[in-house]
Amino acid sequence: MLALTIGITWLLVGDVNEALNIGVAISAVKTVIYYLYERTWDHITLGMPS
């Protein structure tokens, strides 16, 4: 997925270094968002006994 993001960004921006920077930044942000998402769902019980 990272390679796809970098490839599309490279096509749109035209600069491989900028595409790499954007790709790495997006991956870092997605990792943090996924972590926060999972932590949030871990605290939701939806009526199930603990």
CHARMM internal coordinates of N, CA and C (Angstrom, degrees):
IC EDIT
DIST 1 N 1 CA 1.4312
DIST 1 CA 1 C 1.5228
ANGL 1 N 1 CA 1 C 110.86
DIST 1 C 2 N 1.3140
ANGL 1 CA 1 C 2 N 116.05
DIHE 1 N 1 CA 1 C 2 N -35.99
DIST 2 N 2 CA 1.4610
ANGL 1 C 2 N 2 CA 119.80
DIHE 1 CA 1 C 2 N 2 CA 178.55
DIST 2 CA 2 C 1.5263
ANGL 2 N 2 CA 2 C 110.44
DIHE 1 C 2 N 2 CA 2 C -63.34
DIST 2 C 3 N 1.3299
ANGL 2 CA 2 C 3 N 116.77
DIHE 2 N 2 CA 2 C 3 N -42.60
DIST 3 N 3 CA 1.4618
ANGL 2 C 3 N 3 CA 120.63
DIHE 2 CA 2 C 3 N 3 CA -179.80
DIST 3 CA 3 C 1.5286
ANGL 3 N 3 CA 3 C 111.04
DIHE 2 C 3 N 3 CA 3 C -63.62
DIST 3 C 4 N 1.3208
ANGL 3 CA 3 C 4 N 116.52
DIHE 3 N 3 CA 3 C 4 N -38.65
DIST 4 N 4 CA 1.4655
ANGL 3 C 4 N 4 CA 120.61
DIHE 3 CA 3 C 4 N 4 CA 178.14
DIST 4 CA 4 C 1.5236
ANGL 4 N 4 CA 4 C 110.80
DIHE 3 C 4 N 4 CA 4 C -64.79
DIST 4 C 5 N 1.3176
ANGL 4 CA 4 C 5 N 116.51
DIHE 4 N 4 CA 4 C 5 N -44.17
DIST 5 N 5 CA 1.4653
ANGL 4 C 5 N 5 CA 120.92
DIHE 4 CA 4 C 5 N 5 CA 178.52
DIST 5 CA 5 C 1.5244
ANGL 5 N 5 CA 5 C 110.65
DIHE 4 C 5 N 5 CA 5 C -61.33
DIST 5 C 6 N 1.3130
ANGL 5 CA 5 C 6 N 116.65
DIHE 5 N 5 CA 5 C 6 N -44.89
DIST 6 N 6 CA 1.4668
ANGL 5 C 6 N 6 CA 120.36
DIHE 5 CA 5 C 6 N 6 CA 179.81
DIST 6 CA 6 C 1.5201
ANGL 6 N 6 CA 6 C 110.17
DIHE 5 C 6 N 6 CA 6 C -65.30
DIST 6 C 7 N 1.3374
ANGL 6 CA 6 C 7 N 117.17
DIHE 6 N 6 CA 6 C 7 N -42.43
DIST 7 N 7 CA 1.4678
ANGL 6 C 7 N 7 CA 120.31
DIHE 6 CA 6 C 7 N 7 CA -179.69
DIST 7 CA 7 C 1.5156
ANGL 7 N 7 CA 7 C 113.02
DIHE 6 C 7 N 7 CA 7 C -62.14
DIST 7 C 8 N 1.3227
ANGL 7 CA 7 C 8 N 116.71
DIHE 7 N 7 CA 7 C 8 N -46.04
DIST 8 N 8 CA 1.4704
ANGL 7 C 8 N 8 CA 119.72
DIHE 7 CA 7 C 8 N 8 CA 179.43
DIST 8 CA 8 C 1.5173
ANGL 8 N 8 CA 8 C 110.57
DIHE 7 C 8 N 8 CA 8 C -66.48
DIST 8 C 9 N 1.3171
ANGL 8 CA 8 C 9 N 116.41
DIHE 8 N 8 CA 8 C 9 N -41.30
DIST 9 N 9 CA 1.4659
ANGL 8 C 9 N 9 CA 119.73
DIHE 8 CA 8 C 9 N 9 CA 178.69
DIST 9 CA 9 C 1.5211
ANGL 9 N 9 CA 9 C 110.86
DIHE 8 C 9 N 9 CA 9 C -63.44
DIST 9 C 10 N 1.3134
ANGL 9 CA 9 C 10 N 116.99
DIHE 9 N 9 CA 9 C 10 N -39.70
DIST 10 N 10 CA 1.4725
ANGL 9 C 10 N 10 CA 121.14
DIHE 9 CA 9 C 10 N 10 CA 178.22
DIST 10 CA 10 C 1.5234
ANGL 10 N 10 CA 10 C 110.33
DIHE 9 C 10 N 10 CA 10 C -61.29
DIST 10 C 11 N 1.3366
ANGL 10 CA 10 C 11 N 116.27
DIHE 10 N 10 CA 10 C 11 N -43.14
DIST 11 N 11 CA 1.4684
ANGL 10 C 11 N 11 CA 119.35
DIHE 10 CA 10 C 11 N 11 CA 178.17
DIST 11 CA 11 C 1.5321
ANGL 11 N 11 CA 11 C 111.71
DIHE 10 C 11 N 11 CA 11 C -62.76
DIST 11 C 12 N 1.3252
ANGL 11 CA 11 C 12 N 116.36
DIHE 11 N 11 CA 11 C 12 N -39.18
DIST 12 N 12 CA 1.4662
ANGL 11 C 12 N 12 CA 120.12
DIHE 11 CA 11 C 12 N 12 CA -177.65
DIST 12 CA 12 C 1.5225
ANGL 12 N 12 CA 12 C 112.99
DIHE 11 C 12 N 12 CA 12 C -76.81
DIST 12 C 13 N 1.3510
ANGL 12 CA 12 C 13 N 116.11
DIHE 12 N 12 CA 12 C 13 N -40.36
DIST 13 N 13 CA 1.4664
ANGL 12 C 13 N 13 CA 120.49
DIHE 12 CA 12 C 13 N 13 CA -175.13
DIST 13 CA 13 C 1.5264
ANGL 13 N 13 CA 13 C 111.61
DIHE 12 C 13 N 13 CA 13 C -89.40
DIST 13 C 14 N 1.3232
ANGL 13 CA 13 C 14 N 116.18
DIHE 13 N 13 CA 13 C 14 N -38.41
DIST 14 N 14 CA 1.4610
ANGL 13 C 14 N 14 CA 120.12
DIHE 13 CA 13 C 14 N 14 CA -179.64
DIST 14 CA 14 C 1.5153
ANGL 14 N 14 CA 14 C 114.61
DIHE 13 C 14 N 14 CA 14 C 88.42
DIST 14 C 15 N 1.3382
ANGL 14 CA 14 C 15 N 117.50
DIHE 14 N 14 CA 14 C 15 N 3.46
DIST 15 N 15 CA 1.4641
ANGL 14 C 15 N 15 CA 121.16
DIHE 14 CA 14 C 15 N 15 CA -179.34
DIST 15 CA 15 C 1.5326
ANGL 15 N 15 CA 15 C 108.39
DIHE 14 C 15 N 15 CA 15 C -127.70
DIST 15 C 16 N 1.3312
ANGL 15 CA 15 C 16 N 116.23
DIHE 15 N 15 CA 15 C 16 N 119.24
DIST 16 N 16 CA 1.4625
ANGL 15 C 16 N 16 CA 120.15
DIHE 15 CA 15 C 16 N 16 CA -175.21
DIST 16 CA 16 C 1.5234
ANGL 16 N 16 CA 16 C 111.60
DIHE 15 C 16 N 16 CA 16 C -66.15
DIST 16 C 17 N 1.3231
ANGL 16 CA 16 C 17 N 118.84
DIHE 16 N 16 CA 16 C 17 N -37.22
DIST 17 N 17 CA 1.4691
ANGL 16 C 17 N 17 CA 120.61
DIHE 16 CA 16 C 17 N 17 CA 179.86
DIST 17 CA 17 C 1.5209
ANGL 17 N 17 CA 17 C 110.99
DIHE 16 C 17 N 17 CA 17 C -65.44
DIST 17 C 18 N 1.2959
ANGL 17 CA 17 C 18 N 116.78
DIHE 17 N 17 CA 17 C 18 N -42.93
DIST 18 N 18 CA 1.4621
ANGL 17 C 18 N 18 CA 120.79
DIHE 17 CA 17 C 18 N 18 CA 177.98
DIST 18 CA 18 C 1.5339
ANGL 18 N 18 CA 18 C 110.14
DIHE 17 C 18 N 18 CA 18 C -64.95
DIST 18 C 19 N 1.3136
ANGL 18 CA 18 C 19 N 116.72
DIHE 18 N 18 CA 18 C 19 N -39.53
DIST 19 N 19 CA 1.4661
ANGL 18 C 19 N 19 CA 121.22
DIHE 18 CA 18 C 19 N 19 CA 178.25
DIST 19 CA 19 C 1.5289
ANGL 19 N 19 CA 19 C 110.77
DIHE 18 C 19 N 19 CA 19 C -63.16
DIST 19 C 20 N 1.3193
ANGL 19 CA 19 C 20 N 117.47
DIHE 19 N 19 CA 19 C 20 N -41.51
DIST 20 N 20 CA 1.4649
ANGL 19 C 20 N 20 CA 121.12
DIHE 19 CA 19 C 20 N 20 CA 177.22
DIST 20 CA 20 C 1.5243
ANGL 20 N 20 CA 20 C 111.01
DIHE 19 C 20 N 20 CA 20 C -63.20
DIST 20 C 21 N 1.3201
ANGL 20 CA 20 C 21 N 116.54
DIHE 20 N 20 CA 20 C 21 N -44.33
DIST 21 N 21 CA 1.4668
ANGL 20 C 21 N 21 CA 120.51
DIHE 20 CA 20 C 21 N 21 CA 179.16
DIST 21 CA 21 C 1.5223
ANGL 21 N 21 CA 21 C 111.33
DIHE 20 C 21 N 21 CA 21 C -61.36
DIST 21 C 22 N 1.3133
ANGL 21 CA 21 C 22 N 116.87
DIHE 21 N 21 CA 21 C 22 N -44.70
DIST 22 N 22 CA 1.4645
ANGL 21 C 22 N 22 CA 120.94
DIHE 21 CA 21 C 22 N 22 CA 179.58
DIST 22 CA 22 C 1.5238
ANGL 22 N 22 CA 22 C 109.79
DIHE 21 C 22 N 22 CA 22 C -65.63
DIST 22 C 23 N 1.3116
ANGL 22 CA 22 C 23 N 118.10
DIHE 22 N 22 CA 22 C 23 N -44.02
DIST 23 N 23 CA 1.4574
ANGL 22 C 23 N 23 CA 121.76
DIHE 22 CA 22 C 23 N 23 CA -179.62
DIST 23 CA 23 C 1.5232
ANGL 23 N 23 CA 23 C 112.72
DIHE 22 C 23 N 23 CA 23 C -60.37
DIST 23 C 24 N 1.3149
ANGL 23 CA 23 C 24 N 116.46
DIHE 23 N 23 CA 23 C 24 N -44.33
DIST 24 N 24 CA 1.4646
ANGL 23 C 24 N 24 CA 120.49
DIHE 23 CA 23 C 24 N 24 CA 179.25
DIST 24 CA 24 C 1.5282
ANGL 24 N 24 CA 24 C 110.37
DIHE 23 C 24 N 24 CA 24 C -67.70
DIST 24 C 25 N 1.3245
ANGL 24 CA 24 C 25 N 117.18
DIHE 24 N 24 CA 24 C 25 N -41.65
DIST 25 N 25 CA 1.4622
ANGL 24 C 25 N 25 CA 120.74
DIHE 24 CA 24 C 25 N 25 CA 178.94
DIST 25 CA 25 C 1.5224
ANGL 25 N 25 CA 25 C 111.15
DIHE 24 C 25 N 25 CA 25 C -62.36
DIST 25 C 26 N 1.3259
ANGL 25 CA 25 C 26 N 117.25
DIHE 25 N 25 CA 25 C 26 N -43.93
DIST 26 N 26 CA 1.4680
ANGL 25 C 26 N 26 CA 120.80
DIHE 25 CA 25 C 26 N 26 CA 179.55
DIST 26 CA 26 C 1.5213
ANGL 26 N 26 CA 26 C 110.32
DIHE 25 C 26 N 26 CA 26 C -63.44
DIST 26 C 27 N 1.3154
ANGL 26 CA 26 C 27 N 118.01
DIHE 26 N 26 CA 26 C 27 N -40.46
DIST 27 N 27 CA 1.4682
ANGL 26 C 27 N 27 CA 120.68
DIHE 26 CA 26 C 27 N 27 CA 178.77
DIST 27 CA 27 C 1.5240
ANGL 27 N 27 CA 27 C 111.24
DIHE 26 C 27 N 27 CA 27 C -63.79
DIST 27 C 28 N 1.3161
ANGL 27 CA 27 C 28 N 117.14
DIHE 27 N 27 CA 27 C 28 N -40.62
DIST 28 N 28 CA 1.4634
ANGL 27 C 28 N 28 CA 120.77
DIHE 27 CA 27 C 28 N 28 CA 178.52
DIST 28 CA 28 C 1.5256
ANGL 28 N 28 CA 28 C 110.74
DIHE 27 C 28 N 28 CA 28 C -64.27
DIST 28 C 29 N 1.3261
ANGL 28 CA 28 C 29 N 116.53
DIHE 28 N 28 CA 28 C 29 N -44.34
DIST 29 N 29 CA 1.4603
ANGL 28 C 29 N 29 CA 120.65
DIHE 28 CA 28 C 29 N 29 CA 179.55
DIST 29 CA 29 C 1.5274
ANGL 29 N 29 CA 29 C 110.65
DIHE 28 C 29 N 29 CA 29 C -63.88
DIST 29 C 30 N 1.3218
ANGL 29 CA 29 C 30 N 117.70
DIHE 29 N 29 CA 29 C 30 N -43.15
DIST 30 N 30 CA 1.4653
ANGL 29 C 30 N 30 CA 121.20
DIHE 29 CA 29 C 30 N 30 CA 178.78
DIST 30 CA 30 C 1.5274
ANGL 30 N 30 CA 30 C 111.18
DIHE 29 C 30 N 30 CA 30 C -62.17
DIST 30 C 31 N 1.3234
ANGL 30 CA 30 C 31 N 117.81
DIHE 30 N 30 CA 30 C 31 N -38.23
DIST 31 N 31 CA 1.4536
ANGL 30 C 31 N 31 CA 121.31
DIHE 30 CA 30 C 31 N 31 CA 178.77
DIST 31 CA 31 C 1.5233
ANGL 31 N 31 CA 31 C 110.96
DIHE 30 C 31 N 31 CA 31 C -63.62
DIST 31 C 32 N 1.3199
ANGL 31 CA 31 C 32 N 116.89
DIHE 31 N 31 CA 31 C 32 N -44.67
DIST 32 N 32 CA 1.4643
ANGL 31 C 32 N 32 CA 120.91
DIHE 31 CA 31 C 32 N 32 CA 179.22
DIST 32 CA 32 C 1.5241
ANGL 32 N 32 CA 32 C 110.50
DIHE 31 C 32 N 32 CA 32 C -65.15
DIST 32 C 33 N 1.3174
ANGL 32 CA 32 C 33 N 117.52
DIHE 32 N 32 CA 32 C 33 N -44.07
DIST 33 N 33 CA 1.4613
ANGL 32 C 33 N 33 CA 120.94
DIHE 32 CA 32 C 33 N 33 CA 179.80
DIST 33 CA 33 C 1.5302
ANGL 33 N 33 CA 33 C 110.59
DIHE 32 C 33 N 33 CA 33 C -62.82
DIST 33 C 34 N 1.3259
ANGL 33 CA 33 C 34 N 117.70
DIHE 33 N 33 CA 33 C 34 N -42.01
DIST 34 N 34 CA 1.4638
ANGL 33 C 34 N 34 CA 121.04
DIHE 33 CA 33 C 34 N 34 CA 178.63
DIST 34 CA 34 C 1.5251
ANGL 34 N 34 CA 34 C 110.54
DIHE 33 C 34 N 34 CA 34 C -62.76
DIST 34 C 35 N 1.3119
ANGL 34 CA 34 C 35 N 117.25
DIHE 34 N 34 CA 34 C 35 N -43.00
DIST 35 N 35 CA 1.4603
ANGL 34 C 35 N 35 CA 121.57
DIHE 34 CA 34 C 35 N 35 CA 178.46
DIST 35 CA 35 C 1.5230
ANGL 35 N 35 CA 35 C 110.51
DIHE 34 C 35 N 35 CA 35 C -60.27
DIST 35 C 36 N 1.3278
ANGL 35 CA 35 C 36 N 117.81
DIHE 35 N 35 CA 35 C 36 N -47.72
DIST 36 N 36 CA 1.4626
ANGL 35 C 36 N 36 CA 121.57
DIHE 35 CA 35 C 36 N 36 CA 179.75
DIST 36 CA 36 C 1.5264
ANGL 36 N 36 CA 36 C 111.16
DIHE 35 C 36 N 36 CA 36 C -64.49
DIST 36 C 37 N 1.3054
ANGL 36 CA 36 C 37 N 117.58
DIHE 36 N 36 CA 36 C 37 N -38.83
DIST 37 N 37 CA 1.4615
ANGL 36 C 37 N 37 CA 122.92
DIHE 36 CA 36 C 37 N 37 CA 177.70
DIST 37 CA 37 C 1.5316
ANGL 37 N 37 CA 37 C 110.30
DIHE 36 C 37 N 37 CA 37 C -59.84
DIST 37 C 38 N 1.3260
ANGL 37 CA 37 C 38 N 116.28
DIHE 37 N 37 CA 37 C 38 N -49.17
DIST 38 N 38 CA 1.4569
ANGL 37 C 38 N 38 CA 120.54
DIHE 37 CA 37 C 38 N 38 CA -179.32
DIST 38 CA 38 C 1.5205
ANGL 38 N 38 CA 38 C 111.82
DIHE 37 C 38 N 38 CA 38 C -65.96
DIST 38 C 39 N 1.3127
ANGL 38 CA 38 C 39 N 118.28
DIHE 38 N 38 CA 38 C 39 N -38.96
DIST 39 N 39 CA 1.4673
ANGL 38 C 39 N 39 CA 121.23
DIHE 38 CA 38 C 39 N 39 CA 177.23
DIST 39 CA 39 C 1.5212
ANGL 39 N 39 CA 39 C 110.70
DIHE 38 C 39 N 39 CA 39 C -63.36
DIST 39 C 40 N 1.3209
ANGL 39 CA 39 C 40 N 116.93
DIHE 39 N 39 CA 39 C 40 N -38.87
DIST 40 N 40 CA 1.4605
ANGL 39 C 40 N 40 CA 120.87
DIHE 39 CA 39 C 40 N 40 CA 178.59
DIST 40 CA 40 C 1.5175
ANGL 40 N 40 CA 40 C 110.40
DIHE 39 C 40 N 40 CA 40 C -64.00
DIST 40 C 41 N 1.3284
ANGL 40 CA 40 C 41 N 118.20
DIHE 40 N 40 CA 40 C 41 N -48.43
DIST 41 N 41 CA 1.4590
ANGL 40 C 41 N 41 CA 121.45
DIHE 40 CA 40 C 41 N 41 CA -179.33
DIST 41 CA 41 C 1.5224
ANGL 41 N 41 CA 41 C 111.69
DIHE 40 C 41 N 41 CA 41 C -65.86
DIST 41 C 42 N 1.3219
ANGL 41 CA 41 C 42 N 117.69
DIHE 41 N 41 CA 41 C 42 N -26.72
DIST 42 N 42 CA 1.4518
ANGL 41 C 42 N 42 CA 120.46
DIHE 41 CA 41 C 42 N 42 CA 178.09
DIST 42 CA 42 C 1.5259
ANGL 42 N 42 CA 42 C 111.79
DIHE 41 C 42 N 42 CA 42 C -66.43
DIST 42 C 43 N 1.3409
ANGL 42 CA 42 C 43 N 117.02
DIHE 42 N 42 CA 42 C 43 N -24.98
DIST 43 N 43 CA 1.4627
ANGL 42 C 43 N 43 CA 121.58
DIHE 42 CA 42 C 43 N 43 CA -178.98
DIST 43 CA 43 C 1.5277
ANGL 43 N 43 CA 43 C 112.70
DIHE 42 C 43 N 43 CA 43 C -93.38
DIST 43 C 44 N 1.3106
ANGL 43 CA 43 C 44 N 118.76
DIHE 43 N 43 CA 43 C 44 N -2.82
DIST 44 N 44 CA 1.4656
ANGL 43 C 44 N 44 CA 122.38
DIHE 43 CA 43 C 44 N 44 CA 179.73
DIST 44 CA 44 C 1.5227
ANGL 44 N 44 CA 44 C 108.56
DIHE 43 C 44 N 44 CA 44 C -99.71
DIST 44 C 45 N 1.3426
ANGL 44 CA 44 C 45 N 116.57
DIHE 44 N 44 CA 44 C 45 N 122.37
DIST 45 N 45 CA 1.4615
ANGL 44 C 45 N 45 CA 119.69
DIHE 44 CA 44 C 45 N 45 CA -175.59
DIST 45 CA 45 C 1.5250
ANGL 45 N 45 CA 45 C 112.94
DIHE 44 C 45 N 45 CA 45 C -96.52
DIST 45 C 46 N 1.3206
ANGL 45 CA 45 C 46 N 119.26
DIHE 45 N 45 CA 45 C 46 N -24.82
DIST 46 N 46 CA 1.4634
ANGL 45 C 46 N 46 CA 123.85
DIHE 45 CA 45 C 46 N 46 CA -179.67
DIST 46 CA 46 C 1.5193
ANGL 46 N 46 CA 46 C 112.64
DIHE 45 C 46 N 46 CA 46 C 54.02
DIST 46 C 47 N 1.3210
ANGL 46 CA 46 C 47 N 116.42
DIHE 46 N 46 CA 46 C 47 N 41.68
DIST 47 N 47 CA 1.4481
ANGL 46 C 47 N 47 CA 121.39
DIHE 46 CA 46 C 47 N 47 CA 174.40
DIST 47 CA 47 C 1.5236
ANGL 47 N 47 CA 47 C 115.45
DIHE 46 C 47 N 47 CA 47 C 80.69
DIST 47 C 48 N 1.2878
ANGL 47 CA 47 C 48 N 118.16
DIHE 47 N 47 CA 47 C 48 N 3.20
DIST 48 N 48 CA 1.4705
ANGL 47 C 48 N 48 CA 120.41
DIHE 47 CA 47 C 48 N 48 CA -179.70
DIST 48 CA 48 C 1.5357
ANGL 48 N 48 CA 48 C 108.90
DIHE 47 C 48 N 48 CA 48 C -84.87
DIST 48 C 49 N 1.3284
ANGL 48 CA 48 C 49 N 116.87
DIHE 48 N 48 CA 48 C 49 N 137.82
DIST 49 N 49 CA 1.4630
ANGL 48 C 49 N 49 CA 118.78
DIHE 48 CA 48 C 49 N 49 CA 178.88
DIST 49 CA 49 C 1.5306
ANGL 49 N 49 CA 49 C 111.23
DIHE 48 C 49 N 49 CA 49 C -67.71
DIST 49 C 50 N 1.3312
ANGL 49 CA 49 C 50 N 114.53
DIHE 49 N 49 CA 49 C 50 N 144.78
DIST 50 N 50 CA 1.4682
ANGL 49 C 50 N 50 CA 117.05
DIHE 49 CA 49 C 50 N 50 CA -179.66
DIST 50 CA 50 C 1.4936
ANGL 50 N 50 CA 50 C 113.44
DIHE 49 C 50 N 50 CA 50 C -95.01
END
COOR INIT
IC SEED 1 N 1 CA 1 C
IC BUILD
